[in-house]
Amino acid sequence: MQIHAGYEMSYTCPKSTPMILTLSVHPSRINDLVSLDRALFDPPIAANTYHDSFGNFCHVIEAPPGGLTIRANFVIRDSGRPDDVAPDAPQLALGELPVDVLLFLLGSRYCETDRLSTFAWSRFGQVPKGWPLVQAICDFVHGHIAFDYAHASPLKTAFDAYTQKQGVCRDFAHLAITLCRCMNIPARYCTGYLGDIGVPPDPSPMDFSAWFEVFLGGRWYTFDARHNVPRIGRILMARGRDATDVALVTSFGPSTLTGFKVVTTEMA
C-alpha cells in the first residue's frame, strides 16, 4: 500500500529566532519513500540538516521576523501489516541488555520513574514478565487516562497524567514508558504519522501521533497505550527518551504557532 502524508505549520516571530525542527521521516523509512520528504519554507530560508544523538533527522533554521510557513508532502510505501505481536517475547535481565539500551531504563524529563516506582511495583509486581507485563501496563494506562485535547500541555509529565487522568497521546506514551522503566523494561518514545487506516475515521482534525517501543527478546516492539490495538500505517519520524528529544519544533526565542495541518491518508 501507499500513504500520502505531510504537514503545514505556520509561525510568527517578533524577531529572528533559531529553531530545531524534527519533522522528517526517520532514516529507517527512507527506502520506503516514493517521493521526497523535503521541508519547504515560505519565505525561503536556509536549513542545516544533521542526525541527532538518537539517529533522527533534524534541521536547524533561523526563522525570520514575521511569518514563516513550513510544509512537506510525500508518498511512502507501507507493508499494510499491523504492528507485530509476540506474546512470548521475554524480558531480559539487566546484564543481558545491550549497553545502548540501558539509557531507556532511566528517568527523563517527562518520565519520573522515582515518583511512580512504588505504584508500579504494587500494581504490576505479580504480572508475568515480558510481553504480558507490557500489555498489562498498556491496559492500565488506556483505561486510566481519558483522551481530551483540552487537557494537552507541554508541561505535563507522566506523574501529572497519572494523577490528573486526562491527556493526549503523548501523555499515554509518557505514563506507559515510565511504568515500563519502573519494571525494568527499556522503553523509548516515538513520534510520527498515524492515519485512520483500517479503523473507523476519527472526526477530529488529523495530528501527529505518539507511541512507544519496548525492548523484549533482543529487539524493539511497538506499543500504543492510547489506542491499545495493533495499528496499520505508522510512519516513524523520531525516537528518544521522551517528548523532549523529539519535539517537532524547538524554538530558541519567542514564537507563536498560527497554523497547523497534518495529512495522512491511504492512496487508492
HELIX and SHEET records of a PDB file:
HELIX    1   1 PRO A   27  ASP A   32  5                                   6    
HELIX    2   2 LEU A   94  GLU A   96  5                                   3    
HELIX    3   3 VAL A   99  LEU A  105  5                                   7    
HELIX    4   4 THR A  113  PHE A  124  1                                  12    
HELIX    5   5 TRP A  131  HIS A  144  1                                  14    
HELIX    6   6 TYR A  149  HIS A  151  5                                   3    
HELIX    7   7 ALA A  158  GLN A  164  1                                   7    
HELIX    8   8 CYS A  169  CYS A  182  1                                  14    
SHEET    1   A 4 LEU A  40  ASP A  42  0                                        
SHEET    2   A 4 GLY A  66  ARG A  77 -1                                        
SHEET    3   A 4 GLN A   2  CYS A  13 -1                                        
SHEET    4   A 4 THR A 256  GLU A 266 -1                                        
SHEET    1   B 4 ALA A  47  HIS A  51  0                                        
SHEET    2   B 4 PHE A  57  ALA A  63 -1                                        
SHEET    3   B 4 THR A  17  LEU A  21 -1                                        
SHEET    4   B 4 VAL A 249  SER A 251 -1                                        
SHEET    1   C 2 ALA A 146  PHE A 147  0                                        
SHEET    2   C 2 GLN A 166  GLY A 167  1                                        
SHEET    1   D 4 ARG A 219  PHE A 223  0                                        
SHEET    2   D 4 SER A 209  LEU A 216 -1                                        
SHEET    3   D 4 ALA A 187  TYR A 193 -1                                        
SHEET    4   D 4 ILE A 235  GLY A 240 -1                                        
END                                                                             
